[in-house]
Amino acid sequence: MRFSEDLWQRNLNLYQQILAHPFNQELAQGSLKQEAFCHYIIQDAHYLVNYGRALAVCAAKAFDAEDIIQFSEAAKLAIVFERDMHNSFFANFHISATDFSNTPLSLACHHYSSFLTATAWSESYPVVLASLLPCFWIYAEVGKAIVQQSAPDNPYQAWIDTYAGDEFNDAVNNVLATIDRIASRCDADTLKKMHQAYRKGAELEWLFWDSAYHQLKWPGLSPE
């Protein structure tokens, strides 16, 4: 069994919980509150900047030139996608540059970003790679699952199409091939840490969507 196959089977229940989350189910039905989606998209823009940084560190730690290229390009695309959101999703949902800049990272976004950054700087290349995989893989699987049930004239269709599309899924398949190749060279202790890093990243994916659905803010704080 390939490492990625083992990884997916061990965490299948968690993926199913993510897919069944009201955020994703209502997104597919087009019934998700616009306020929840706006909360999500602002936090995702914040997150992608930090994800790009972690990908850049991953590239710096990579074992060979091809992997350096792969994750350097991925870091660039994460930032480019964040900028595209300002021009498309933000415009479509009337989110201004001021709205974005004045919205701090949510607890979930801060936690997830901090986990990725800390892992990127402190762990070995295989473990860093495993921590970054959920954001690639789970989004692709959610996108492919909910595109089949997307409601007509869905206001969130562009988001769904992005993650269900061939371009994104081709990139995910390339990352899966890389992690399987890297895992085949790792000892048991490293593989265990890779499993732990993936699991934590997947848990934080669930938390990110749940936070957006409930539009959670830092407790005990009021707007200035």
C-alpha positions as CSV (number, residue, x, y, z in Angstrom):
1,M,0.0,0.0,0.0
2,R,1.3,3.4,-0.9
3,F,1.8,5.9,1.9
4,S,-0.9,8.2,0.6
5,E,-3.4,5.3,0.5
6,D,-2.6,4.4,4.1
7,L,-2.9,8.1,5.0
8,W,-6.4,8.4,3.5
9,Q,-7.7,5.2,5.0
10,R,-6.5,6.2,8.5
11,N,-8.2,9.6,8.2
12,L,-11.3,8.7,6.1
13,N,-13.7,9.4,9.0
14,L,-12.3,12.9,9.5
15,Y,-12.7,13.6,5.7
16,Q,-16.3,12.4,5.9
17,Q,-17.0,14.8,8.8
18,I,-15.5,17.6,6.7
19,L,-17.6,16.8,3.7
20,A,-20.7,16.5,5.8
21,H,-20.1,19.8,7.6
22,P,-23.0,22.2,7.1
23,F,-20.6,24.7,5.6
24,N,-19.8,22.4,2.7
25,Q,-23.3,21.0,2.3
26,E,-24.9,24.4,2.2
27,L,-22.2,25.7,-0.1
28,A,-23.1,22.9,-2.5
29,Q,-26.8,23.8,-2.2
30,G,-26.1,27.5,-2.6
31,S,-27.9,28.1,0.7
32,L,-24.8,29.1,2.8
33,K,-25.2,32.5,4.3
34,Q,-23.3,35.1,2.4
35,E,-21.9,36.4,5.7
36,A,-20.4,33.0,6.5
37,F,-18.8,32.7,3.0
38,C,-17.4,36.2,3.3
39,H,-15.9,35.4,6.7
40,Y,-14.4,32.3,5.1
41,I,-13.0,34.0,2.1
42,I,-11.3,36.8,4.1
43,Q,-9.7,34.3,6.5
44,D,-8.7,32.1,3.5
45,A,-6.9,35.0,1.9
46,H,-5.0,35.6,5.2
47,Y,-4.3,31.9,5.4
48,L,-3.0,31.5,1.9
49,V,-0.2,34.1,2.5
50,N,1.0,31.9,5.4
51,Y,0.5,28.7,3.4
52,G,2.7,30.2,0.7
53,R,5.4,31.0,3.2
54,A,5.3,27.4,4.5
55,L,5.5,26.0,0.9
56,A,8.5,28.2,0.3
57,V,10.3,26.7,3.3
58,C,9.2,23.3,2.2
59,A,10.9,24.0,-1.2
60,A,14.1,25.1,0.6
61,K,14.2,21.8,2.5
62,A,13.4,19.6,-0.5
63,F,15.7,16.7,-1.3
64,D,16.1,17.4,-5.1
65,A,15.8,20.1,-7.7
66,E,12.4,18.9,-9.1
67,D,10.9,19.1,-5.6
68,I,12.3,22.6,-5.1
69,I,10.7,23.7,-8.4
70,Q,7.4,22.0,-7.5
71,F,7.0,23.7,-4.1
72,S,8.5,27.0,-5.2
73,E,5.8,27.1,-7.9
74,A,3.2,26.1,-5.4
75,A,4.2,28.9,-3.1
76,K,3.9,31.4,-5.9
77,L,0.5,30.1,-6.9
78,A,-0.8,30.3,-3.4
79,I,0.0,34.1,-3.4
80,V,-1.3,34.6,-6.9
81,F,-4.6,32.9,-5.9
82,E,-4.9,35.1,-2.9
83,R,-4.5,38.2,-5.1
84,D,-7.0,36.8,-7.6
85,M,-9.5,36.5,-4.7
86,H,-9.2,40.2,-4.2
87,N,-10.2,40.7,-7.8
88,S,-13.0,38.2,-8.1
89,F,-14.5,36.7,-4.9
90,F,-13.9,40.0,-3.0
91,A,-15.5,42.0,-5.8
92,N,-18.4,39.6,-6.3
93,F,-19.2,39.6,-2.6
94,H,-18.6,43.3,-2.0
95,I,-15.6,42.9,0.3
96,S,-13.4,46.0,0.2
97,A,-9.7,46.2,0.7
98,T,-10.4,48.0,3.9
99,D,-12.7,45.2,5.1
100,F,-9.9,42.7,4.5
101,S,-7.1,44.7,6.1
102,N,-9.2,45.5,9.1
103,T,-10.2,41.9,9.7
104,P,-7.7,40.1,11.9
105,L,-7.0,36.4,11.7
106,S,-9.6,34.3,13.4
107,L,-8.6,31.9,16.1
108,A,-8.8,29.0,13.6
109,C,-6.8,30.8,10.9
110,H,-4.2,31.9,13.5
111,H,-3.9,28.3,14.9
112,Y,-3.7,26.7,11.4
113,S,-1.2,29.3,10.1
114,S,0.9,29.0,13.2
115,F,1.0,25.2,13.0
116,L,2.1,25.2,9.4
117,T,4.8,27.9,10.0
118,A,6.1,26.1,13.1
119,T,6.2,22.8,11.4
120,A,7.9,24.2,8.3
121,W,10.7,25.7,10.3
122,S,11.2,23.0,12.9
123,E,10.6,19.7,11.1
124,S,12.3,17.7,8.3
125,Y,11.2,17.9,4.7
126,P,9.0,14.8,4.8
127,V,7.1,16.0,7.9
128,V,6.7,19.5,6.5
129,L,5.3,18.0,3.3
130,A,2.8,15.9,5.2
131,S,1.6,18.9,7.1
132,L,0.9,20.8,3.9
133,L,-0.9,18.0,2.2
134,P,-4.4,18.3,3.7
135,C,-4.9,21.8,2.2
136,F,-4.2,20.3,-1.3
137,W,-5.9,17.0,-1.0
138,I,-9.0,17.6,1.1
139,Y,-10.0,20.6,-0.9
140,A,-9.7,18.6,-4.1
141,E,-11.8,15.8,-2.7
142,V,-14.4,18.1,-1.3
143,G,-14.6,20.0,-4.6
144,K,-15.1,16.8,-6.6
145,A,-17.7,15.6,-4.2
146,I,-19.9,18.7,-4.0
147,V,-19.7,19.6,-7.7
148,Q,-21.9,16.6,-8.4
149,Q,-24.6,18.0,-6.1
150,S,-24.2,21.7,-6.8
151,A,-27.5,23.6,-7.2
152,P,-28.3,25.5,-10.4
153,D,-27.3,29.1,-10.3
154,N,-25.2,28.5,-7.2
155,P,-23.6,31.8,-6.1
156,Y,-20.6,29.8,-4.9
157,Q,-20.1,27.8,-8.2
158,A,-16.8,29.5,-9.0
159,W,-15.3,28.3,-5.7
160,I,-16.6,24.8,-6.3
161,D,-15.3,24.7,-9.9
162,T,-11.8,25.9,-8.8
163,Y,-11.3,22.9,-6.5
164,A,-13.1,20.4,-8.7
165,G,-11.2,21.4,-11.8
166,D,-8.6,19.4,-13.6
167,E,-5.8,22.0,-13.1
168,F,-6.1,21.9,-9.3
169,N,-6.5,18.1,-9.2
170,D,-3.5,17.6,-11.5
171,A,-1.4,19.6,-9.0
172,V,-2.7,17.5,-6.1
173,N,-1.9,14.3,-7.9
174,N,1.7,15.5,-8.4
175,V,2.0,16.3,-4.7
176,L,0.7,12.8,-3.9
177,A,3.2,11.2,-6.2
178,T,5.9,13.3,-4.4
179,I,4.9,12.3,-0.9
180,D,4.7,8.6,-1.8
181,R,8.2,8.8,-3.3
182,I,9.6,10.6,-0.3
183,A,7.8,8.3,2.2
184,S,9.3,5.2,0.6
185,R,12.7,6.5,1.7
186,C,11.7,7.3,5.3
187,D,12.3,5.3,8.5
188,A,9.5,4.3,10.9
189,D,9.9,7.3,13.2
190,T,9.7,9.8,10.4
191,L,6.6,8.0,8.9
192,K,4.9,8.2,12.3
193,K,5.6,12.0,12.5
194,M,4.3,12.4,8.9
195,H,1.0,10.7,9.9
196,Q,0.7,12.9,13.0
197,A,1.4,16.1,10.9
198,Y,-1.2,15.2,8.3
199,R,-3.8,14.4,11.0
200,K,-3.3,17.7,12.7
201,G,-3.5,19.6,9.4
202,A,-6.7,17.7,8.5
203,E,-8.2,18.5,11.9
204,L,-7.4,22.2,11.4
205,E,-9.1,22.0,8.0
206,W,-12.3,21.0,9.8
207,L,-11.8,23.7,12.4
208,F,-11.3,26.3,9.7
209,W,-14.6,25.5,8.0
210,D,-16.5,25.3,11.3
211,S,-15.1,28.6,12.4
212,A,-16.3,30.2,9.2
213,Y,-19.7,28.6,9.4
214,H,-20.2,30.1,12.9
215,Q,-18.4,33.3,12.0
216,L,-16.3,32.9,15.1
217,K,-14.2,35.8,16.5
218,W,-11.7,36.1,19.3
219,P,-13.6,35.7,22.6
220,G,-14.1,38.6,24.9
221,L,-13.0,41.2,22.3
222,S,-15.2,43.9,20.9
223,P,-14.6,46.0,17.8
224,E,-12.6,49.2,18.3
